[in-house]
Amino acid sequence: PLASEAPRAPRGAAPADGGWATEYLGRVFAETAGLSVEDVRADVPLEDFGLSSFLITRLNSRLEEDLGERSRTLFFQHGTLADVAEALAARHPAP
């Protein structure tokens, strides 16, 4: 995207209130960590899922691919997927 264009939420993402980010991150985290989506809860501390620097690197690559997100500190700064989703939704409004 052009520097002046804000990256958009992934296709099919909803709702517009930022809930898309929680849903999206739950799915991406499950796929990346090898977990079922049902086992990933947004309010559980990320360290309870075995968060590692290797997993963070893979998650960051996926966020960059899908959203153009280049922050490497999201998963270090925020303790749960809900917290990460809130930060992500603030940066990438749903279409």
ABEGO torsion letter per residue (X at the ends): XBAABBBBBBBGBOBAAGAAAAAAAAAAAAAAAGBBAAABBAABBAAAAGBBAAAAAAAAAAAAAAAGBABAAAAAABABAAAAAAAAAAABBBX
